[in-house]
Amino acid sequence: MEESVKELTLLLMYLTSWKEDAGFAEARRTWKRYPFEIINELTDEDLVSGSLRSKSVYLTDEGVKLAEQLAKKYLNKEI
């Protein structure tokens, strides 16, 4: 998979995410409306996590940090 496609998908997932109470902490959740092969790669890299049967995934702390760095790279601004 082309790295920029994966990066932009993670950035879009972050930009369309919402904060949700996960019981023990607040987490960012987003819909899985992206190609599953990209979601699988992001899961393998521990940037997102969630059930295979769920329609949404959680962004991990590492995923949020990387998405914020990608916003600087692609959007030239902090989010």
Residue pairs with C-beta under 8 A, 6 or more apart in sequence:
1 37
1 38
1 41
5 38
6 38
6 41
6 42
7 70
7 73
7 74
8 70
8 74
9 34
9 35
9 38
9 39
9 42
10 42
10 47
10 48
10 63
10 66
10 67
10 70
11 67
11 70
11 71
11 74
11 75
12 34
13 30
13 34
13 42
13 48
13 57
13 59
13 63
13 67
14 28
14 30
14 59
14 63
14 64
14 67
14 68
14 70
14 71
14 79
15 67
15 71
15 79
16 30
16 31
17 28
17 29
17 30
17 59
18 28
18 29
18 30
19 26
19 27
19 28
19 29
20 26
20 27
20 28
20 29
21 27
22 58
27 58
27 59
28 58
28 59
28 63
28 64
29 56
29 57
29 58
29 59
30 48
30 56
30 57
30 59
31 55
31 56
32 39
32 50
32 54
32 55
32 56
32 57
39 48
39 57
42 48
42 63
43 49
43 50
43 57
46 60
46 62
46 63
47 59
47 60
47 62
47 63
47 66
48 57
48 58
48 59
48 60
48 63
49 57
49 58
49 60
50 56
50 57
50 58
59 67
68 78
68 79
71 77
71 78
71 79
72 78
